[in-house]
Amino acid sequence: MHSFETAVVVLGACLVGGALLSGLAHRSFLSLTALFVITGFVLGQGGLEVLDFHADSGFVRQLAIVALIVILFRDGLEVEAEMLQRAWHLPARNLAIGMPLTCGIVAVATHAFTDLTWTESFLVGALLSPTDPVLSSSVVTNPRVPRLIRHSLNLESGLNDGLALAPVLALAAALSLDNPDFTWWSFVLQDIGLGIVFGIGVALIASVLLPREGIPDHQRALYGLGVAFLTYGVTTLPPHGNGVIAVFVAGIVLGIRRPDVRAYVAARSDDIVEIVKLGVFVVFGSLLTLHGLFDDGWAAVGIVVVTLLIARPVAIWTALAGTRTDMATKAFIAWFGPKGVATMTFSLLLLSEPIAQNNRIFNIAALVVFCSILAHGLTDQPGSEWIARRAGQPAPAPTETQTSVA
């Protein structure tokens, strides 16, 4: 950045502008996510160069880590609450079958269209396998959309961030120039194994230490967030487990052991999460350039087409084969698998890793996210209305203003 003051001005303007435009964005095809990414693009390297972030800077890496801590911890807290609900079979199949299949199809397409190695191609596939309902908010908030669909998309997107994390980190470690002797079993034992152990251990201790009564609600929410950052810090100390894996596991364990903490964090952490996401959106956009996005030419465009129009639909139709899900529901779920904050955050983290093709992989993933923002933003509202009509949901009642005008 040119100065700290510049960053503060941009952050403040985005927060103010986002609040003022939230009503308009809700009624239009362009989500606030898209506006923030576009703002970053206009002010960044591809535009006016007001924001001058360096892809390999410590700031970009630290922002990505903070975002992962906050987002993955909240996702972990929600696991038990979501899984207790009855309709978990569809999202479970999407996660267990659809997500790996999406990764594999994208990897095959990437390897076929570019000269990236199989390991690099599977890293692209892993980056593009998570989904994000933020980019299609009407789909998961519109009460006229059948609850089964809203629940399935919410649960899938809440869990696939954490599930995609391990393969992304493993593939990145395998490609790291600083770790030429990478072995998968060492990664599993140290990074994943210690991450799980520390996550469980810290969460169990935290669940016992917090009294059931006598502490204000907002302090309980801060306690939960404190556990998230403490878990990351403790896990990264020698013998060096993976901190972000530990945070996700800690969120799951703490949410199961202390549902009260889950409720407090969910009720009071939304603003913090939104500010962190805003930072990710703007920084992500500022690192984009037209030259970089289309560095692989038509190959990059082909990967976008395969990811959005082939990989996700094939994976979902395969995952839901044999269920009683009707064709309209399958088609709707298959289309609304937008790529968003998880892919952005993982990609930002990847930029700071010593990987030979990290910028190229980042640009391919970025182009898919950018196209997803536009495509799913355009179809969000009409898609919700279409599936509502198919499900026989009544149209919303006219407002008082509309009635008086009539």
N, C-alpha and C positions, 0 to 999 in steps of 0.2 A: 504494500500500500504506500501511497505517497505520504500519508500521515495518519496518525491515530484519529485526528479530528475528522478527516475525510470519511473514514470508516464509520465513525459515530453518526455523522450527518446522513450517510446512506442508510444505516440501520434504522435511525429515527424516522427518516422519510418513508422507508418501506413499511414500518409499523403503522405510521399515521395513514399513509396511502392505502395500505391493505385494509385498515378498519373502515375508511371512508368508501372504498370500492367493494366491500364485502357484499353489500346488497346487490350491486350491479353484477358482480361476478357470479352470484348465486342464480341470477336470472339469465345469464348469457352462457355461451359455449366455453368461455375462457375461464379456467379456475384461477384462484389466487396463486397456486403453485406455478402455473404457467407464467403469470405476471411477474413473479419474483425471479424465476429463471431468466425470462426475457430481460428484466431489469439488469440482472447481473451480466447478461451477454452484452447489452448496450453499453454498460459502464465499464466492461472489462476489456480483455485483450483483443477481442474481436470487434470492438466498437470505439468508444471515446477514451479508453484507457484511464478512466478516473480511478478504477480499482486495479491495482497491479499486483495480484497475488502470484506467487511462484508455485508451480505444481509440486516441487520437491521441498517446499519450505516446511519448517517445523509447525507453523501456524496451521497450514492445511491439514497436516496429520493430526494435530491436537484437536482441531475442530471436529474431524471425522471421529476421533476416539470419544470425545465428549458426547457427540450425537449418538454413537452406538451404545454408550453406557446408559444414557437416558431412555432411548427408544427400546433397546433390548430388555432392560429391566422392567419397563412398563408392560411390554409384550409378555414377559415371563409371568408377571403378576396376574395377568388376565387368563392364563392358560387354564387353571383349575375352574375358574368361574364359567368359562366358555364350555369346557368339556363336560361340566355337570348338566348342561342343557341336553335335551333329548336328541336334537337333530345334529349329531356330530359325525354321522357315517359318511355323508357326501364330502365334507371338507377333509376328513381323514383319508379317503380314497384319493382326493386331489393332491394331498401332500405326499402320500406314500407311493402313488403311481404317477400322477400327473407331473409333479415337480421334477423328479429325476428324468422323466421322459422329455419334458421341455428342455432341460439342460442338455440331454443327449442330442436332440434334433438340432438345436442351435449350434452345438459343437460340431456336428457333422457338416452343417451348412457353412460354418466359419472356415473349417478346414478345406472344404471344397472350393470356396470362393476366394480364399486368400492363401498366402504362403506361410501362415502361422502354423506352428507345430501342434500336435494333438494336445499336449499339455496346455499350451496357450489357448487353443480353441475351446477346451473344456473349461478353462477359466472364464472365457467370454460367456459360455453357456451357464456357468454357476452364477455369474454376475446378473444375468438376465432372467434367472428362474424365479426370484421373488416377485410378488405383486404388491400393489399399494392402493387401497381404496380411496386415499386422499385425492387421487386424480380423477375419481369418478364418484364424488361425494353423494350425489343424488341417488346413486344406485344403492348405497348402504344407509341412507337417512330417509329416503322417501317412504312413508308408511304404506303407500299403495303397492310398492314392490313386495311380493310375497316374502314373508318372514324367513322361510327356508333359504331363499336365495341370499337375502341380506346377511343372515347368520353364517351361511357357508362362505361367502366372500370375506366377511369380517374375520372369521376364525382362521381361514386359510392364510390371509395376509398377516394376521397377528403371529402365526407360528412360523411361516416360511422364512422370515428374516433370520430367526435364530437357527433354523435348520440349514439354510444356505451358508451360514457363517463358516462352519467347519470346512466344507469343501473349498470355499473361496480362500481361506487362510492356508489350507494344506497345499493347494495348487500354487498359491503365491510363494509359499516357502520352498516348494520344489523348483520354482523358476528363479529364486533369488540368487544373484551373483555372489552374495556374501555367504551362501550356504551350499557349496558345490557337492557336499557329501550328504545331502538330504536323504533320509530314509523314512518311509511312511510309518513304520512301526514306532520309530522314535517320536515322531510327531504325535501319533495317537497316544502313546504312553505319557509324554511330557505335556504337550500343549492341551490336548483334549482331556486326558486322564487327570492331570493336576487341576485343570480348570474346573472339572466336575467336582473333584474332592474339595477344593477351596470354596467353590460356590455353595455346596451343601453345608460345609462346616461353618462358614461365616453366617449363613442364613439361619441355621439351627441355633447358634449362639445368640444372634440378634432377636430371634423369636422368643427366647427365654428372658433376655434382659429387659425387654420392653414391658412395663407394667400394664395390666388390663385397664386400670383406672388411674385418674389423677394427673393426666397429661393432656393439655389442650389438643384439639383435633389438628390444628395446623402444625404443631410440633411433631405429631405422629407422622404427618406427611413428610416433613423434613427428615425425620428419623429414617423413613424408608429410602429416601433419596441418598441420605448419608450412607446407608448400608450398601447401596449400589456403588458409590465411588470408593468406599472402603474395601469392598470386595475386589474391585479392579486393582487397587493399589497393592493390597496384600498378595494377590495372586501373581503379580508381576515381579515381586521380590524373589531372590533365590529360594528354591530351585527353578523359578521362572515358568509358571504355567501360563496359559492363555487367559488374560484378564477379561476379555469381552465374552468368551464362552462362560467363564465363571459368573459374570454378571447375569447372563440369561438364566443359568441354572439357579442362582440365588433368588432371582425373581420368582421362579416357579415354586421353589421350596418355601420361601417366605409367604407367598400368596396362599399356599395350602395350609401352612401352619398358623398363619395369622390373617384370616380374611378381613379383619378390621383394618389392618395396615393397607391391604389392597384397596379397600374402599376409600380410605383417606387419601392415598396417593392418587388414585384415579380421579377423585373429586377436585384435587388441588394442584395437580402437576400439569394440567393441560396447557396453561400459559407458558410454563418453562419449556415443555416439549415443543410448543409452537415456535417459540423464539429460537430454539436450537435448530429446528427444521428450517426456519427462515434463513438462518445463517448458512445452512447447507445449500439451500436453493440458490441464494445469491452468489456464494463462492463458486458453486458448481457452474452456474451460468457465466461467471466472469472468466472462467478458464477455457470457455469454448471459443473457437474461431471457425469461420466457414471453411478455411483451408484444412484445418485439422479434422473437422467433422467428415469431410469428403476426401480425406487423404487416400482412402482405399477405393475411391470412385464408385463405380456401379457395384462392386463387391459389397461395400458397406450398405448400399441401398438394398441389395439382395438379402443381406442379413436382417435388415429391418422387416422386409416383407415376410421372410420365413418366420421370424420371431412372433410377429403380430398376427399373421394370417394363416400360418401352417402349424408351427410348434405348439402354441397354446391350444388351438382347437383340437388337433390330433391327440394331444395329451389328455385333455379333459374328456373327450368322447371315449377314449380308451379307458380312462379311470372310472367313468360312470357306466361303462358297458355292463349289462346284466342287472342294473338297478331299474327301478320303476320310474325313473326320472323321464319326463316327457321331452320331446325334441326341442320345444321352445326354451325350456329351462336349461337344457344342455347348451344350446346355442348362446343363450344369454351369458351363462357363466363362462363359456369358452371365450367369448369376446372380451368381457370385462375382467381382464387380468393385466391391468396397466402396470407399467414399470415406473417406479418412483423413488422414494427417499432411500430405501435400502440399497438399490442399485447405485444411486448417487453417492451414498456414504461409503459403500464398499469401494467404489471407483476412486473416490478421493483418497482413501487410505492406500489404495494400490499405487497411486502416483508417487508416494513417498518411499516405496519399496524399491530396492536395487534390482529391477527387472528390466531386461533388455528392451522389451516391447511394451512397457507399461503405458506410455503415451498413446500408442496405437490402439491398445486394448481399451483404454479410457475413452478415446474418441469414438470407437465403434459402439461401446455401451451408451455413450452420451447421445449419439445420433438416434439410437433406438428409444431412449427416454424422451428426447425432444419430440420425436414423431408420435410417441405414445401420448404425450401431453396434449398434442393437437387432436389426434384421432379420437381418443377417449373423451376429451373435453367436448368435442363436437357432437358426440353420440350419447353423452351422459343423460341429458334430460329427455330427448326423444326415445332413447332406449328404455328408460324407466317407465315412460308412459306406454310404450308398446307392450312390455311384459305385464304391466298392470291391466291393460285391456285384455290381454290373453288370459290372465288369471281371473277376469271378471270383477276386478276391483272397481267400485264406483268412483266417478270423478269427484274431486274435491268440491265441497259446497261453495257457492259464490260468497265473496266477502260482503260485508255490510255496505261498503262503497259501491260495489258492483250492483247490489240489489237496489240501492237508492237511485243509481243512474238509470237502471232499467225501468 
